[in-house]
């Protein structure tokens, strides 16, 4: 039987050029790069990252590929696994609504490792990263269209990782087809909602998916064969025929808070009420009712014992914002037992709103009703999670997030220098020097 192929995809992977993408797409690529670098650096201190680093040193060994936040270099697969685990460790990394997941965390680490190992130029690295995003996002959309269950990022982002690395390895069309088929076949099949119910370090299978993606491209380079990928199905055609014309990277969302995206519109509602009622404080609140969509309501409302449980929680980030005015790395790692936060969690009730459910996953919407101890009532409007491409963070807000995430480990001065380098990265002529700046 003749093996089906998809020239749309392989032609795009081999032929895409930054020279033709336009300034807006280049800016979107740089903003995505800045965000995922910051998330990776910030995630390096978490227990999941330290465990994965220790495991990868033992199982994969030393190599030429950098790990952000750690001194030793590992093999491409080992470095990819560690960096990808770090990138999603705080659940503050980028996402795409129609994939229900996080493309950057699975694609960037694989492309970075392959670029460093093959001594790629900055332009080669950026081109491969863009290709990874475009293929990965489309794989996520197609996967949910072809198979209705909820697919974790590692299961579809793996194709984006394999695609970006395939470009760096200069694979033939046939080898690219194999890389994508290997990646999809070896990818994680993860019961995502079970991880929502019982949060753990496996999270969105991003670390394993990224490692599988780079390994699949390297296997294909050696001649290993794979099945036809999901892109060869006719049902996938609508999602790939616009490759090179529509850039899905411009549809990414960026998170202002370190928690699941499904919780963020409710936090945004609370932020709106706090700004409107300036005298509102936790001790004056009697009860809060969150109206939201089903997947948001499925998040835990129990007291978190780990950072993963805090991130996959609906009431904890709302209570943390009311107490601290923020939901950042500190809140989801150091304040799990804060008495004021726990007391506030007890006052929150969650209800599914059928009207809000109709808009998911295209939009994540919530509204909040609040009553104070003296009987006053306040209600937020229906609010979309901020950071979506049609409700974006400002450039200043994105820069502030970058500094917030990177300054604790490298200092404010170095953080600002790195941000400036990323904003002008297409002019750089040395990828190794850029990687060194990320490591310091």
Secondary structure, 3 states (H helix, E strand, C coil): CCCCCCHHHHHHHHHCCHHHCCHHHHHHHHHHHHHHHHHHHHHHHCHHHHHHHHHHHHHCCEEEEEECCEEEEECHHHHHHHHHHHHCCCCCCCEEHHHCECHHHHHHHHHHHHHHHCCCCHHHHHHHHHHHHHHHHHHHHHHHHHCCCCCCHHHHHHHHHHHHHHHHHCCCHHHHHHHHHHHHHHCCCCCHHHHHHCCCCCCCCHHHHHHHHHHHHHHHHHCCCCCCCHHHCHHHHHHHCCCCCCCHHHHCECCCCCCCHHHHHHHHHHHHHHHHCCCCCHHHEEEEEEEECHHHHCCECCCCCCHHHHHCECHHHHHHHHHHCCCCHHHHHHCCCCHHHHHHHCCEEEEECHHHHCCCCCCCEEEEEEEECCCCEEECCCEECCCECCECCCHHHHHHHHHHHHHHHHCHHHHHHHHHHHHCHHHCCCHHHHHHHHHC
